[in-house]
Every structure is written in structure tokens, then in C-alpha cells.
Amino acid sequence: MGAFDKQIFKKSEVVEKILEFMKIGSKTNFLLNTLLLTDTSEWKTKYLQKLIAMFQDLIEDDYEENRLLLSYNPLMSIALSAELLGKIGSSRKRF
């Protein structure tokens, strides 16, 4: 038994809150680390599409507004994002 119930990260309310914080850009590296530890393959497709759309928006953001580059450790943010997207891609062939 871990420190918390992993099933909580499948609940719609929790997933929506995580996506909301990702959109705001607060605690980016913490959220990316948390997402890497969760089983995103069990998320509903609409939530995965929203998350991937957020990363696509980050690619299009200007340097001065890019939340990944403005984080306290931009290199870590980029690496965590790439790892998360790779994990999603390998678990769900659709993406």
C-alpha cells in the first residue's frame, strides 16, 4: 500500500482539476511528475485530448509566454513533457 490510493487519479473531478492547474501553469513540474506516476492510459479519451492539446498550445506559445520555459527548471519541464507524451503514445496507439 502506497502513500495514497492510485485510483483517485482516475476520478473525473481529480483529472479535471489537474488539467485546470496545467492550463494555469502553476506547479508545472510537480504536475508533470504526478502525471508520470499515474496511469493515464485509463483516462477517458476526452481528457487525454485536452492534455495533448495543452502541449500543442505550448509549442505555439511565444518564448515570453511559454509555461514550460518559464518554469523554475525549463529543461526538466521539457524532458518530463516528452516522457509523458511518449508514455501516452505507447499506451494508447490512437495518439
Stockholm file with secondary structure:
# STOCKHOLM 1.0

chainA/1-95         MGAFDKQIFKKSEVVEKILEFMKIGSKTNFLLNTLLLTDTSEWKTKYLQKLIAMFQDLIEDDYEENRLLLSYNPLMSIALSAELLGKIGSSRKRF
#=GR chainA/1-95 SS CCSSCGGGGGSHHHHHHHHHHHHHTTTHHHHHHHHHHSCGGGSCHHHHHHHHHHHHHHHHSCTTTCTTTTSSCHHHHHHHHHHHHHHHHHHCTTC
#=GC SS_cons        CCSSCGGGGGSHHHHHHHHHHHHHTTTHHHHHHHHHHSCGGGSCHHHHHHHHHHHHHHHHSCTTTCTTTTSSCHHHHHHHHHHHHHHHHHHCTTC
//
